[in-house]
Amino acid sequence: MKGRARVMVWYLAPADDPGIVERAYERISGDLAGTPGLIGNELLKRADDPRRVMVMSEWEDLASFEEWESGAEHRSTTSPLRPFVDRYEIYEVVSAF
């Protein structure tokens, strides 16, 4: 587990269509199946505000994520979610039990 990377992206869905982020996430996740280095991802909904959601993806290592992120397909694949991005953070796992 040490050396893996986790990427968290927070989104705010519009009030008039709070399910749009979830629908886009499902489509994008299908497109990302088989991406080298991607272990998996999860869509998390904030318990007290269903418009606020977060996608956490897990990568074999930071280099795998950076290679995918710098590739041409990254922007086109994730473009349906881009208008709703609130912020994102990237972490490397340094210790795990």
N, C-alpha and C positions, 0 to 999 in steps of 0.2 A: 504494500500500500504506500510506503514511503516513496516519494518522488512523483506521485500522481498529482494531477492538477484538477482543481475545481473552479468552474466559472459560474458566477451567479449574475443573472440579469433580471432586474426588477422592471415590471411593467405596470402601467395604469391603464386599465380598459376604459373606454368611454361609457358614460352613464347610459346612453341610448342603446348600447349593444355590448354589455359586459362579457358576453361569451365569445367575442371576436378573437381575443387573445388565445383562448383555449382551442378554438377551431384552427387558427393559424399554427399553433404549436403542434397539433396532431398531424397536420399536413407536412410541416417542416420535419418533424421527427421521422416520418416515413421516408422523406427524401434523404435524411442523414444516415439511415441504416447502412452499415458497412463502411462508414467513414473511417479511414485508418486512424487508430489511436483513440477513437471515441468509445468509451466503455458504456455509457448510457446517459440518460437525462431524466429529470423529473419536473413536472409542473406543480408548484405549490401555491395554494391560495391562502391569503391571510384570513384567519378565522373571524376577525372582527370587521373586515372590509373586503367583500368578494371581488371588488374591482381591482384590488392590488394583488398581483400574482408575481411569482418568481420562477424562473427556470434555472435549475442547477444541473450543469453537465459535468461529467467526470471523464477525465482524459488520462491515458496511460502516463503521460508526462507533459510538461509545459511545451516542449518542442513540438509535439504532435498538434497541440492546440494552435500554437503560433503558425505552424505550416498551413493548417486548414484556414485559419483566419486571414492569412496573407494571400490565399489562393483566389482566383477569379470567381469560383462558384460560391464562396462565402456570402458575398453581398446579395447575389441574386436569390440564393436559397432562403436567406433570412429576411429578405425585404418585406414580407407581409407583417412582420412584427416590429420593424424599425420605428414606425410612427408612435408606438406606445412605450418605447424605452424610457424609463425613469433614471436608471443608473446601472452600472455594472462593476463587478470586482472580480479579480483573478487571484487565486490562492494556490500555493504549492503545499502539499502535505509534507510536513517535516517530521511528524511523529504520529503513531497510531497504536492503539492497544486493542 
